[in-house]
Amino acid sequence: MTSNIKGGLIDFSSPKVMGILNITPDSFYEGSRKQTEKEIAERVVQIMKEGAEIIDIGGYSSRPSAAFVDETEEMNRLKSGLKILFREAPEAIVSVDTFRSEIARRCVEDFGVAIINDISAGTLDGLMFETIARLQVPYIAMHLKGNPQTMMHDTNYTNLMQEILLYFAEKVTQLHQLGVNDIWIDPGFGFSKTTAQNYKILDNLEEFHIFELPLLVGFSRKTMIRETLATSPTESLNGTTALNMFALTKGAHVLRVHDVKEAVETVRLYNRIKNENL
């Protein structure tokens, strides 16, 4: 399985690590918030040095009940962050975490961003799919009901897995009809889901392989770990690593994480297990 990025190919025969770069003042994990030029530059260097293949930058926190951020403020944050990012790591493969089509367009056309990561899979901006079709960049479609302000009040499902799989079937069909071929799927752990529902999805993660598309997972320091272990975001690294390894055994292709070094080591150990069994 491969994905075309800027004329090259990412080969998912070995799982990839995506390092999170939050340039927001209110992300749920305080240790990930980078505001000053120095903090952002140091974080970019750290992500690259520790071995991530992709940097995912976001200017709008999508934590539950996050404060609304208007488009101008989100773009201003991203402009500043992207200038620093590409100054420090001009060779980096960069993903922008946004659900707004105009921001996606500007980030790709003005800064050379390679991937768009949309938490709403087009549901929060009706122009997103058409924009991605014009830009022809890989698109990460995540499952979400509602928006960051309301999503945790919308966790009712008649059949959890069936509804999420149907959601992706519809989104993938729409994107393919528009000529978008590089689609990645993210089940949306922590978004519109209870802790119990998150673990049910994780236990059935292999069902998403029906789409034959790259599968991204993001558990890093989230509530599903903290509630289970009665811990805090700061103390959730071990739980994150455990879930990342389990997800790899279920066929995850991309780990989206705050802690790059630990995730890269997890992938190396997973690959060693797989290679020993060849």
Secondary structure as UniProt FT lines:
FT   STRAND          2..5
FT   TURN            6..7
FT   STRAND          8..11
FT   TURN            12..13
FT   STRAND          16..22
FT   HELIX           30..32
FT   HELIX           37..49
FT   TURN            50..51
FT   STRAND          54..58
FT   TURN            64..65
FT   HELIX           71..88
FT   TURN            90..91
FT   STRAND          93..97
FT   HELIX           101..111
FT   STRAND          115..118
FT   TURN            119..124
FT   TURN            126..127
FT   HELIX           128..135
FT   STRAND          139..142
FT   TURN            148..150
FT   HELIX           151..153
FT   HELIX           160..177
FT   TURN            178..179
FT   STRAND          183..186
FT   TURN            189..190
FT   HELIX           195..203
FT   HELIX           205..211
FT   STRAND          215..217
FT   TURN            220..221
FT   HELIX           223..229
FT   HELIX           233..235
FT   HELIX           237..249
FT   TURN            250..251
FT   STRAND          254..257
FT   HELIX           260..276
//
